[in-house]
Amino acid sequence: MLGLVLRGISGPPARLSARSARPFGSSPPPEMSAASVRSTFLDFFQDKHRHRLVPSSPVRPRGDPSLLFVNAGMNQFKPVFLGTADPRSEMASYQRVVNSQKCVRAGGKHNDLEDVGRDVYHHTFFEMLGNWSFGDYFKKEACCMAWSLLTEHYGIPADRLYVSYFAGDAVSGVPADEETRHIWLEIGVPPGRLLPFGPKENFWEMGNSGPCGPCTEIHYDHVGGRDAAALVNSDSPEVVEIWNLVFMQYNREVDHNLRQLPQFSVDTGMGLERLVSVLQGKRSNYDTDLFTPLLHAIHQRSKVGPYGGRLGAVGLGKVDTAYRVVADHVRTLSVCIADGVHPGMSGAELVVRRVLRRAVRFCAEVLQAPQGTLASLVPTVAHILGDVYPELHREQNRIMDVINENEAHFLSSLQHGSRLIQRTLNRKDYKHGVFPASVAWSLHRDLGFPLDLVDIMLEEKEVQVDREELDRLMKESQKVTSGLQSGGPSQVTLDILSLAELHRRGVPHTEDGLKYQYRLDKDRYVFPACCATVLALYAGHTLVSEVTEGQRCGVILDQTCFYSEQGGQSHDRGYFTRDGLQDVVYPVEAVVLAGGYVVHEVTATDYLKTGDQVQLHLDQVHRLSCMVNHTATHLLNFALRKVLGASVQQRGSKVSADRLRFDFSVKSLDKSQLQQVDRCVNDIIRANHIVHSQELPLREANRIEGLRTVDEVYPDPVRVVSVEVQVSELLEGETGPETSVELCCGTHLLQTGAIEDLLIVSERQTVKGISRIVAVTRRDAKRAREEGQALSQEVSSLSARMTDSAPSSIDAAQRFAKEVGLLSDAVDNTPLPQWQRSDLQGRLKALQRTSNTAVRKLEAREAALIAQRLLEKAGRKALQVDSVETDSLSILMKTVNQLSAAAPHSYVMLLAHQRHSGKVLCACQVPKDSPTLSACDWAGAVCRHLGGVAGGSVLVAKGTGTSGDIAEALGWAEEFARQETQL
């Protein structure tokens, strides 16, 4: 057997009767509402089998860059499966768990987006019912509970059910799961309904590495009264899988070998939508009460007939496809936006944007529904799902606003995209019949233009996209995206087997309380010294006893004063020295937390072994900067809520030594609000309030009024950080000043005055409805205020000069325009107060308009003079080719325009020698009804003759030549035009 390390496999003793199932029968299951189906599942495991009910996590994964969305019930429990859960957290105590999890499969590895609507069972959003055992019960109990729930409590006839199990895999050397097969036979499943399948169907893996194991699936026959064994796993809509029970008993190593896990677990998943369709006697999920209210609401707003459940891409099938798409997608949009995932330009946000735009298209094009229809369906979604997911009620208005705003933007983009397609087709360099893939991809990537819509619009014009080139561009983009999303684990992150081995060896969790044990001594922070013992070394995915020079490794100590990266705060920096080798420094490159162990990532500069004594040297400047910025982040969070209201929700933060970043749910801040937040924070800083912190049981901490939390798994006990008011007073509910109080594991100042100053230097929308603030503190804030004052004075000075003396020449006007441009770049890119940046940008835009207007007027006046001289010299001829003296292509073009206006039926071309570059400038215009010669062809030929390039339209064009004799070029240009026009 290839790399398989196996011991005897056995779970804990069974706790259920093997024959607790209802006898076989043929009557259909009783109809139940979707809400009853969900509650029956949760109550069965919670009340009858002592499972802990855990709420659904948001659809944005917690700290898992490998996923765009939560796509399975087990996602939030990955730290338990991997052994990395904080030992002090509630999650670490989980043994039996049940929940209904919100899931989205619309991007990444699991992507059902394009299948939605084409059939009656695919969804981008669905609910996953699941029960889990973490080292508690195993196969027998899981199978017995599943069979009991389905046949006794839901009343599904046993003769409608088929069961599959793992048949083994000779390639990887994994034996058949005979244990599960015998359990099902003991329960009473007939041998003919117990079917073996290979690893593709019945071996589940979390990823390329990690916990995995055989699974057993329960399938339902919609028809009944027959032997449908041959239809199991055959993609037949008549026989569908309803429940998957995964038995986690192996770990897939990085080298693809399998090793047995030290603790067995159970992970089951059953799609609510499919189960409801079974229990309501429907073949289609869309015919259940999870969707029928939505379909009715869509019909009321559309101009087509009612939903009929038909399939197909044309006629009534297309209409019903649109019904399904819109009903599915508005559920997905509602759930995602409520959880803070808004339409955007990358990652999960880009997927949500595509979902929204696909729904808008089907609404408008097929259902003929008016703008605003999609958002108007949100209350119906909230009515169906809001009782179990109350955030849908709470965020209903915001969800509708986000959908409406993005719909309007998309409709505008469609118009823009249509014009761009037409301009591309009108270009002379366009190859007939083949549309440039780069333009199609730009439409899709930048404007969100669906590629199939591009195909449809081009098909009407008998044109096709260069499909081979488009596929290449798409693959390139996917490579970049997958690279950004991979965000793989640190090289020395402990895996579950290494964590289990540490436990087996009795290696205690790292004592890291020293990270909080600093004090103030005469306004100076004093950090504790730390000597520690090397307890374990981790290198090459293995625990080792020693490492040598140049080897990258993870070092686990008995204690540490280093802060590991968590809670949005960067890890500490510093180095080790080893007893007896004080002059050799081991730089600490990163500090991570895994399952209660603090892992210091080090590239060894000398020999290091377990048992060595080391001294830890903290980079105190870096730590203090992080403390300043973390406390400042709390004050900013408090100030935003005070200024904007309690509806402001934190959506993310990042604290580093040089700046802080804070994401929150609000459309945008105006100048006045930015200034109010600035004043609020700095008032607290100047007050030099004491920052209190205290560890409390999580349940007790959650009773504190005004407590700010984010979507994280908190340890228990948890650290509470409060400004000005002691935590004990907050617990007692005493009325006092409104203050900042948060659950936080970060390191903080002891008094706010050390922040000195906080300044918001950037505020922008990352996606619609989510703003991102970047702020700096201390000297960086002071420097930014000084830069803002200096730039404000420069703008005022320039404004005064432009007002006092209107430019009399083009050179003077262009100097003003250049000054405005340089100042604009400085304002855009220099750290300065954001409220001041917005103000200065507005003033500079007005100055830019003024200077551009002055330049245009002076250029028009100069062009008029040149045109007048040419008309006096040559009159109004049918073909006018001449040279003039100017360094400006703009003036040359304006002169051509004026000559053409004076002689509309003339062919006009002017050349000019640009003195500073040595280039030849070219501009031309032809009559509107010119049958044989276009401006872009004429300019292109002349500029190519001069060794350059040109571009333009049928009527006007311009370009440059690299060198050449203008006199000769004039003759060549005139002769070319005469030959083309027969003048």
Buried (B, 14 or more C-beta within 10 A) or exposed (E): EEEBEBEEBEBBEBEBEBEBBBEBEEEBBEBBBBBEBBBBBBEBBBEEBEBBEBEBBBBBBBEBEBBBBBBBBBBBBBBBBBBBBBEBBBBBEBBBBBBBBBBBBBBBEBBBBEEBBBBBBBBBBBBBBBBBBBBBBBBBBBBBBBBBBBBBBBBBBBBBBBBBBBBBBEEBBBBBBBBBBBBBBBBBBBEEBBBBBBBEBBBBBBEEBBBBBBBBBBBBBBEBEEEBBEBBBEEBEBBBBBBBBBBBBBBBBEEEBBBBBBBBBBBBBBBBBBBBBBBBEBBBBBBBBBBBBBBEBBBEBBEBEEBEBBBEEEEBBBBBBBBBBBBBBBBBBBBBBBBBBBBBEBBBBBBBBBBBBBBBBBBBEBBBBEEBBBBBBBBBBBBBBBEBBEBBBBBBEBBBBBBBBBBEBBBEBBEBBBEBBEEBBEEEEBEEEBBBBEBBBBBBBEBBBBBEBBBEBBEEEEBEBBEEBBEEBBEEEEEEBEEEBEEEBBBBBBBBBBBBBBBEEEBEBBEBEBBBEBEEEEEEBEBBEBEBBBBBBBBEBEBBEBBEEEBBBBBBBBBBBBBBBBBBBBBBBBBBBBEEBEEBBBBBBBBBBBBBBBBBBBBBBEBBEBEBEBBBBBBBEBBBBBBBBBBBBBBBBBBBBBBBEEEBBBBBBBBBBEBBBBBBBBEEBEBEBBBBBBEBBBEBBEEEBBBBBBBBEBEEBEEBEBBBEBBBBBBBBBBBBBBBBBBEBBBEEEEEEEBBBBBBBBBBBBBBBBBBBBBBBBBEBBBBBBBBBBBBBBEBBBBBBEBBEEBBEBBEEBBEEBEEEEBEEBEBBBEBBEBBEEBBEBBEEBBBBBBBBBBBBEBBEEBBEBBBEBBEBBBBEBBEEBBBEBBEEEEEBEBBBBBBEBBBBBBBBBBBBBBBEBBEEBBBBBBBBBEEEEBBBBBBBBBEEBEEBBBBBBBBBBBEBBEBEBBBBBBBBBBBBEEBEBEEBBEBBBEBBBEBBEE
